């Protein structure tokens, strides 16, 4: 059972039981934890009790009996929600809406995953639980802030782990860990019971092995929630399109200043889409470099507002505190300019989707970098390895509120995963997943496992 879809089918056939799956997941978590530090809380008693209940229960939900993990910023009843920050921890008194919907579908929460402190970073190296390590090479970044969720799936400890994405925190770990991650349309999935970072940009979604897995989970967790002010009602959407006949564009500006092996892998992915019947063209315009810098103050200003009571708490790590302090210096004028820049960016994407059904771009400009370096060489230049460098191609999607799916498209000379992303118009998650599902039926990048698994 390589994928969540296969695992669900096996439970439905009766060839494996929920108890067997949970026991296997708990053993896998124990096996990889010393090397990866991907988890913060493991719930063996709760998980096994629930698995036994599901073996005796009536109608089966679409995720009946499968073990999952959730990032440690989702509320899970009776379990501390920490955001991996000693100053934030609180005991959850109810399930986050997403957790409740997953459980109603039959999923079993076996663990919570490690992350970058307060989700304010992309390396998952700053955490009150210690740094997360990449199973492909432990000295490399696993990405963040949902690093533990990415590692949990990459090692196949579980086949679904939930993450959050404010500037790329699902898609960057997906790229660096060699798995698939879906960032939904802003407002498509309830954020009730999830630690906020920047309400203008926050989303939550799945990290899984395949796009078909992500599509299944999105069907379960999406939908309007009247208790969440950020939730939006989805318009009536047509059924997902097949990739045959689709128009896919590659904005040339997104292929500047990136590692040659990343550019090569994404272009090779484009050739696969052509073989599947899509038309792939290069596109001028949609330069996000300057716009990104203009609207990024949204994130820090809103983060500082939400965490204002703990900014000076000694249990917040100094790099996180510095970012939150920076957020307090933005003026109303700065915030208004940032909002206008986000609207401008949304209009630029709208124009692009007049010519294309989806955009194929890199997820990150380079493969997972060493955790102890500040820059990496890319051609005749260097790029930063912090959030400025890693979110270059992901944060603009959050600014525009659009869906994007990140998926593996190859490996570097050093056998490290390389990811691409397909970006689509609002509410096009099903079509994006369908396109990538066809790609993954024709390739096997997503099925490769790291040495630690």
RAPE-V776769 format. One record per pair of residues at least 4 apart in sequence whose ideal C-beta (glycine too) atoms are under 7 Angstrom apart, sorted by the first residue. I is the first residue (numbers start at 1). J is the second residue. Records with the same first field share a line. If there is no record, write none. Layout:
I: J + J
This chain:
1: 6 + 7 + 10
2: 6 + 209 + 447
3: 7 + 159 + 209 + 210 + 212 + 213
4: 8 + 66 + 159 + 160 + 208 + 209 + 213 + 216
5: 9 + 212 + 213 + 216
6: 10
7: 11 + 21 + 66 + 159
8: 12 + 62 + 63 + 64 + 66
9: 13
10: 15 + 16
11: 16 + 18 + 64 + 65 + 66
12: 60
16: 20 + 21
17: 55
18: 22 + 51 + 54 + 55 + 65 + 108
19: 23 + 48 + 51 + 52 + 55
20: 24
21: 25 + 65 + 66 + 67
22: 26 + 47 + 48 + 51 + 67 + 108 + 110
23: 27
24: 28
25: 29 + 67 + 110 + 157 + 158
26: 30 + 42 + 44 + 47 + 110
27: 31
28: 32 + 155 + 156 + 157
29: 33 + 39 + 42 + 110 + 111 + 157
32: 36 + 38 + 135 + 155 + 157 + 452
33: 37 + 38 + 39
35: 133 + 138 + 452
36: 132 + 133 + 135 + 151 + 155 + 452
37: 114 + 129 + 130 + 131 + 132 + 133
38: 113 + 114 + 132 + 148 + 151 + 152
39: 111 + 112 + 113 + 114 + 148
40: 72 + 82 + 84 + 112 + 113 + 114 + 129
41: 79 + 111 + 112
42: 110 + 111
43: 47 + 109 + 110 + 111
44: 48
45: 49
46: 50
47: 51 + 67 + 108 + 109 + 110
48: 52
49: 53
50: 54 + 108
51: 55 + 65 + 108
52: 56
53: 57
54: 64 + 65 + 106
60: 64 + 106
61: 104 + 105 + 106
62: 105 + 216 + 220
63: 102 + 105 + 106 + 107 + 220
64: 106
65: 106 + 108
66: 107 + 108 + 160
67: 108 + 110 + 158
68: 102 + 107 + 108 + 109 + 110 + 158 + 160 + 161
69: 110 + 111 + 112 + 113 + 149 + 152 + 158 + 161
70: 74 + 76 + 99 + 109 + 112 + 113 + 162
71: 113 + 115 + 146 + 148 + 149 + 162 + 163 + 164
72: 81 + 82 + 83 + 84 + 112 + 113 + 114 + 115
73: 81 + 83 + 115 + 119 + 164 + 194 + 195
74: 81 + 96 + 98 + 99 + 162 + 193 + 194
75: 81 + 92 + 94 + 95 + 96 + 99 + 193
76: 92 + 95 + 99 + 109 + 112
77: 92 + 93 + 94 + 95
78: 92
79: 92 + 112
80: 89 + 90 + 91
81: 90 + 92 + 195
82: 88 + 89 + 128
83: 88 + 117 + 118 + 119 + 195
84: 114 + 115 + 117 + 127 + 128 + 129
85: 117 + 118 + 128 + 316
86: 128 + 315
87: 310 + 313 + 315 + 316
88: 118 + 310
94: 193
95: 99 + 100 + 103 + 193
96: 100 + 192 + 193 + 194
97: 101 + 190 + 192 + 193 + 225 + 228
98: 102 + 162 + 189 + 190 + 204 + 221
99: 103 + 109 + 193
100: 104
101: 105 + 220 + 221
102: 107 + 220 + 221
103: 107
105: 220
110: 158
113: 148 + 149 + 152 + 161
114: 124 + 127 + 129 + 132 + 147 + 148
115: 119 + 124 + 127 + 144 + 145 + 146 + 147 + 148
116: 120 + 121 + 122 + 123 + 124 + 126 + 127 + 144 + 145 + 147
117: 121 + 126 + 127 + 128 + 317 + 320
118: 197 + 307 + 320
119: 145 + 164 + 166 + 169 + 197
120: 197 + 303 + 320 + 323
121: 126 + 144 + 145 + 387
122: 143 + 144 + 145 + 168 + 169 + 172 + 387 + 390 + 391
123: 141 + 144 + 371
124: 131 + 132 + 142 + 143 + 144 + 145 + 147 + 148
125: 131 + 371
126: 317 + 319 + 320
127: 131 + 132
132: 142 + 147 + 148 + 151
133: 138 + 142
134: 138 + 140 + 141 + 142 + 151 + 176 + 177 + 368
135: 151 + 154 + 155 + 450 + 451 + 452 + 453
136: 140 + 178 + 368 + 416 + 417 + 450
137: 416
139: 370 + 371
140: 368 + 369 + 370 + 371 + 416
141: 176 + 368 + 369 + 371
142: 147 + 150 + 151 + 173 + 176 + 177
143: 147 + 150 + 172 + 173 + 175 + 176 + 177 + 368
144: 169 + 172 + 173
145: 169
146: 150 + 163 + 164 + 169 + 170 + 173 + 207
147: 151 + 173
148: 152
149: 153 + 161 + 162 + 163 + 173 + 207
150: 154 + 173 + 174 + 176 + 177 + 179 + 207
151: 155 + 177
152: 157 + 158 + 161
153: 158 + 159 + 161 + 179 + 207 + 208 + 209
154: 177 + 178 + 179 + 450
155: 450 + 452 + 453
156: 449 + 453
159: 208 + 209 + 213
160: 206 + 208 + 213 + 217
161: 207
162: 204 + 206
163: 169 + 170 + 173 + 181 + 205 + 207
164: 169 + 194 + 202 + 203 + 204
165: 169 + 170 + 171 + 183 + 203 + 205 + 398
166: 197 + 198 + 201 + 202 + 299 + 398
167: 201 + 299 + 387 + 391 + 394 + 395 + 398
168: 172 + 390 + 391 + 394 + 395
170: 174 + 181 + 182 + 183 + 205 + 207
171: 175 + 181 + 183 + 363 + 394 + 404 + 406 + 421
172: 176 + 363 + 364 + 390 + 394
173: 177 + 181 + 207
174: 179 + 180 + 181 + 207 + 406 + 419
175: 363 + 364 + 406 + 417 + 419
176: 368 + 417
177: 417
178: 408 + 417 + 448 + 450
179: 207 + 208 + 209 + 408 + 446
180: 208 + 209 + 210 + 211 + 213 + 214 + 405 + 406 + 407 + 446
181: 205 + 206 + 207 + 406
182: 205 + 206 + 214 + 218 + 405 + 429 + 433
183: 203 + 205 + 397 + 403 + 404
184: 188 + 189 + 203 + 205 + 218 + 222 + 403 + 429
185: 401 + 402 + 403 + 426 + 427 + 429
186: 203 + 401
187: 230 + 231 + 232
188: 222 + 232 + 234 + 427
189: 203 + 204 + 205 + 221 + 222
190: 225 + 228 + 231
191: 202 + 204 + 228 + 230
192: 225 + 227 + 228
194: 204
196: 202 + 306
197: 202 + 303 + 306
198: 202 + 298 + 299 + 302 + 303
199: 230 + 302
200: 298 + 302
201: 298 + 299 + 398 + 399
206: 214 + 217 + 218
208: 213 + 214 + 217
209: 213 + 446
210: 440 + 446
211: 215 + 405 + 407 + 433 + 436 + 437 + 440
212: 216 + 433 + 437
213: 217
214: 218 + 405 + 433
215: 219 + 430 + 433
217: 221
218: 222 + 429
224: 231 + 233
225: 231
234: 427
235: 427
237: 427 + 430
240: 430 + 431 + 434
241: 246 + 431 + 434
242: 434
243: 273 + 276 + 277 + 278 + 435 + 438
244: 276 + 277
245: 277
246: 278 + 357 + 358 + 435
247: 279 + 356 + 357
248: 273 + 278 + 279 + 280 + 356 + 357 + 358 + 360
249: 281 + 283 + 352 + 355 + 356 + 359
250: 255 + 270 + 280 + 282 + 283 + 360 + 361
251: 283 + 285 + 286 + 359 + 361
252: 282 + 283 + 284
253: 286 + 287
254: 361 + 362 + 393
255: 263
257: 365 + 378 + 381 + 383
258: 262 + 263 + 362 + 365 + 378
259: 365 + 366 + 367 + 378
260: 264 + 379
261: 265 + 412 + 413 + 418
262: 266 + 362 + 365 + 366 + 418
263: 267
264: 268
265: 269 + 409 + 410 + 418
266: 270 + 360 + 362 + 409 + 420
267: 271
268: 272 + 409 + 410
269: 273 + 360 + 409 + 420 + 439
270: 274 + 280 + 360
271: 275
272: 276 + 439 + 442 + 443
273: 278 + 280 + 439
274: 278 + 280
276: 438 + 442
280: 360
283: 352 + 355 + 356
286: 348 + 352
288: 292 + 345 + 396
290: 294
291: 295 + 341 + 344 + 345 + 396
292: 296 + 392 + 395 + 396
294: 337 + 338 + 341
295: 338 + 341 + 342 + 345 + 399
296: 395
297: 301 + 330 + 334 + 335 + 338
298: 302 + 338 + 339 + 342
299: 303
300: 304 + 323 + 326 + 327 + 330
301: 305 + 327 + 330 + 335
302: 306
303: 307 + 324 + 327
304: 308 + 311 + 324 + 327 + 328
307: 311 + 324
310: 316
311: 316 + 321 + 324 + 325
316: 320 + 321
317: 321
318: 322
319: 323
320: 324
321: 325
322: 326
323: 327
330: 334 + 335
332: 336
333: 337
334: 338
335: 339
336: 340
337: 341
338: 342
339: 343
340: 344
341: 345
342: 346 + 399
343: 347
344: 348
345: 349 + 396 + 399 + 400
346: 350 + 400 + 401
347: 351
348: 352
349: 353 + 400 + 402
352: 356 + 359
353: 425
358: 422 + 423 + 424 + 432 + 435
359: 422 + 423
360: 420 + 422
361: 393 + 420 + 421 + 423
362: 393 + 420
363: 393 + 394 + 406 + 419 + 420 + 421
364: 390 + 393 + 419
365: 378 + 383 + 389 + 392
366: 376 + 378 + 383
367: 412 + 416 + 417 + 418
368: 416
369: 373 + 376 + 385
373: 385
374: 384 + 385
375: 382 + 383 + 384 + 385
376: 382 + 383 + 385
377: 382
378: 382 + 383
383: 389
384: 388 + 389
385: 389 + 390
387: 391
391: 395
395: 399
396: 400
397: 402 + 404 + 423
401: 426
402: 423 + 424 + 425 + 426
403: 424 + 428 + 429 + 432
404: 421 + 422 + 423
405: 421 + 422 + 432 + 433 + 436
406: 419 + 421
407: 419 + 420 + 436 + 446
408: 417 + 418 + 419 + 445 + 446
409: 418 + 419 + 420 + 445
410: 418 + 445
411: 415 + 416 + 417 + 418
412: 416 + 418
422: 432 + 435 + 436
424: 428 + 431 + 432
428: 432
429: 433
430: 434
431: 435
432: 436
433: 437
434: 438
435: 439
436: 440
437: 441
438: 442
439: 443
440: 446
444: 448
449: 453
